[in-house]
Amino acid sequence: MMLRTLITENPVLIKHLRSRLRLQHLIPLIAMVVTLCICISWAGIASGGQGPALMGILVLQGLLLFLVGAATVATAVSHARDNGMLDFHRISPQQPTAVTVGFLLGAPIREYVLLACTLPFSLILAVGAKFGLFGWLAVMLDLVVVSLLYYSVAILAGLALPQRTSSTILTLLFVFGLNAAWLLQPIGSLTIVPTALEAFRDQNAAPAVWTTLLGSPAPAFLVSLLHQVPVLIFLLIAAARKMRHEFAYPFAKADAISFYFVMGLLLLVDAPGGIDISHQPSYSLGSVRAGVAALSYGLLLLGVFFATLVTPNAGAFARGIRHARKLGLTPISRWEDRAANPAALVIFAAVFAAAGVVATLGLPGTGSYGTRAIAAALVGACAVLFWGLAKQSFDLTFRRHSNSYFMLLLFACWGLPLILGLLISAVTNTDASGVLALSPLSGIAVLLSEERGMGLTNAGYTAVIASLVLVIAFALLTARAVRRTTSAASAAP
C-alpha cells in the first residue's frame, strides 16, 4: 500500500514522468550525452588512459545529477509553489510524504535517464583500467545517494525561499561549497569524492586513507553512506513537514534533538586523530587538539542552527498559547512546535557537553589537557544556550525588530571581543587571550591552544565565567518574556 501511494499512484511523480520524458526533448539530449561519452571513451582507450577517461565520465555524471538535477528540482518546487499547485496538493488527500517523493524522484527523472546512458561507457573504462566491478558499483550507488541528498536540499530551498531564482542559486552554491571543502571528512563524506578517489586510485600507488572511523582507516563508501543516509532521512522529514504547510517548522523539537544527537555521533567518529577505543597512547597532542576543536566548533555551528529552527516568534507563540487554551491544555506542552525553546536548548547543551566529555575520555594521553577540553565543551554548550535563549527572548520582546537587536547583541558579545583581541595582539604584540576568551568563537580556541601540562589559566576561567553569566542572564530574561507573552495571549478574547 505504501509503495503504491509513493510510486505507482503518485500523481506528482506521474506528472513529472510524462512532462520530462517526452521523446522530442529526451532524444536530442541522449544523443548529446552518448556522443560525449563515445568521444571520451575513445580518447581514453586510444591513449591507454582509461583511468583519466573514467574520471571524465564521472565529472559528466556529476554535472548531470548534482548541478542540472538539483537546479531542476529547486525550480520545479518553486514553480509549483508560485502557481498555487502546492496549495492544491496540501488540500488534497495526497500525503505530504508522497508529494515530497514525487518531486524528489520525478523532477530529476530526465537526468537519471541520461545517467543510465553513461553507465555502459563508465563500466567499460573501469574494467579496462582494472579498477574492479565492486569499486565501480560503489561509486555509482554513492552517486545516486548523494544526488538524492542534494535534491532534498533543493526541495527545502524551493519551499522556504520566496523567489525561484534564489532557491536555485542557493542550491547550486550549497553543492559547490560541499564539493570544494571535501578534504574535511564530515563535509567530504557528503560528496562523491572520497568514494571515487578510493575506488579509482592507481593500483600501483601506495594506498591513501581518505576516511576514518574512530581514528582507524575505513572504506570511503561505508563512511560516506554512514553520513549521507541519516542526513538524507532528516532532510526528507523536514521537506515533508514543509510540504504539509508552508509555515510549518522544518523540524519538530524531538526531530531536531534527534538530528543533533546523530550529527554529534558523526562528529565524534570523524574527529581528526579519532577516539582510540583501544586506549593506546598513539596520538600526539596536536591531533588531540585538532579533534576536540573540530568537534566543538562543529557542534557549535549545528547547535545554533537547530536552536534557531526550534525557536517560535511572538505571533506563533501566542497562537500556540491560545490554541492550547481552547483545547484545555494549560500550560502548552513544551515539545509543541509553537512552545518556547528552553527545554530543547537544555538537551542541545547536554548533547554538546556529553560529546566533549566522551571525546576527551576517549582520546589517550590527554593528561591535564582533558580539563581544558571539557571546559571548551562547556563554553560551547553555554554558547548554544545563550544563542537560543537570547533569540527567544528578543523574538518575544521586540517582535518585528528582533533580528536587528539580536544581531547587535551577537556583535557585542561575540564579535567585538574577537575583533578587539585580534587588534590588541596585532598592534601591541601582547597576549590578548583574556579579551579573546570573552567570545566563545575565540574562547574555545584559547582553551584548546595551551600547551600540555597546563590547567585552566586566567583566560580559561574568563571564558567559562563569561559564558555562564550570559546564559544565566538570558535565562532570566527569557522566563520573564515567556510569562509576559503568555499572560497577554491568555487574556486575549
Buried (B, 14 or more C-beta within 10 A) or exposed (E): EEEEBBBEEBBBBBBBBEBBEEEEEBEEBBEEBBEBBEEBBEEBBEEEBBBBBBBBBBEBBBEBBBBBBBBBBBBBBBBBBEEEBBEEBBEEEBBBBBBBBBBBBBBBBBBBBBBEBBBEBBBBBBBBBEBBEEBBBBBBBBBEBBBBBBBBBBBBBBBBBEEBEBBBBBBBEBBEEBBEEBEEBBBBBBBBBBBBBBBBBEEEEEEEEBBBBBBEEBBBBEBBBBBBEBBBEBBBBBBBBBBBEEEBBBBBBEBBBBBBBBBBBBBBBBBBBBBBEEEEEEBEBEBBBBBBBBBBBBBBEBBBBBBEBBBBBBEBBBBBBBBBBEEEEEEBEEEBBBBBBBBBBBBBBEBBBBBBBBBBBBBBBBEEBBBBBBBBBBBBBBBBBBBBBBBBBBBBBBEEEBEEBBEEBBEEBBBBBBBBBBEBBEEEEEEBBBBBBBBBBBBBBBBBBBEEEEEBBEBBEBBBEBBBEBBBBBBEBBBEBBEEBBEEBBEEE
